[in-house]
Amino acid sequence: MSIIRRWQRSCYKRMLKARLVTPKVVVLMDGGICSQMLQYLLGEFFRKRGCKVVYDLSFYKEWGSDMDYKFARNFDLLKVFPYLGLTIATEFEISYYKRHFYYVGNNTSEWIDDFSFLEKNPPIYLGGYYHLPINIWVPAFMSTYRISSEIFDEGSKMLMSEIKQNINPVAVHVRRGDLSVEVRAYGKPASLSYFKRAVDYMEKETVMPFFYFFSDEPEWVASELIPYLEFANENYKVVDINGSDKGYMDLFLIAYCKHQITSKGTLGKYGALLRDSADKIVILCDDKVEYQWKGVFHNSVFL
């Protein structure tokens, strides 16, 4: 560490102690659009307590991809929700807070139902991953996020219009990429048989369903999943107009569908929650990892 850097740290430490600078809550933001949405809500919880909150966006400069370095992960939150207020942490704040005030989170190495971090006061660096009580994050989600077709490019606008013309459009989220293998936080990937059960359920419970498949690997969906599902009618479309750099557009297109079939990850679930209603059917994988979503939607079905 340089002499100047040590001097900066020493001065900042004394100023914090003397309350000459406001202690802050620094929230690490990383991953795709859904991770950003949850991390923003975490910061908002502290802001509403009267804390000064800033966000560490260094992930998008230093990494900017999924765990396999295959698909882009860009900071898109303000593209999708431009009305949000967000202050970016400085490089010095990131370095200092991460070194001295790091809190690892209750969903980083394992899922822990310990929410004591919500009572902590600044200075604190909220790194790692978190889960929040349903009675906190769901109302905050519903009051914070609203969808708008204004973010769409021409291709997505056309697809949105097509979706609206169907009686029962069903979004099917097929998460592949770094979750195509078993991962501790998400468990095993959704199986082909799960999607078969889910599609059969929708065809039984709804009138004239039309299925829109959203995936980070649409080629795999077309070559592997669609043949397995054995559609009697061609009442489906594999959406391939948005790459991982435009996943936020898929999020809104999923939301415009009346029903959702979800997989591991959160894109399908957040899409469902953006326009949840008593008339909506949301299908989830029937495994322990997904049970955290019980009680989130009006009408969830685990298959």
Secondary structure, 3 states (H helix, E strand, C coil): CCHHHHHHHHHHHHHHHCCCCCCEEEEECCCCHHHHHHHHHHHHHHHHCCCEEEEECCHHHHCCECCCCCCECCCCHHHHCCCCCCCECCHHHHHHHHHHCEECCCECCCECCCCHHHHCCCCEEECCCCCCCHHHHHHHHHHHCCCCHHHCCHHHHHHHHHHHHCCEEEEEEECCHHHCCCECCCECCCCHHHHHHHHHHHHHHCCCEEEEEEECCHHHHHHHHHHHHCCCCCCEEEECCCCHHHHHHHHHHHHHCCEEECCCCCHHHHHHHHCCCCCCCEEECCCHHHHHHCCCCCCEEEC
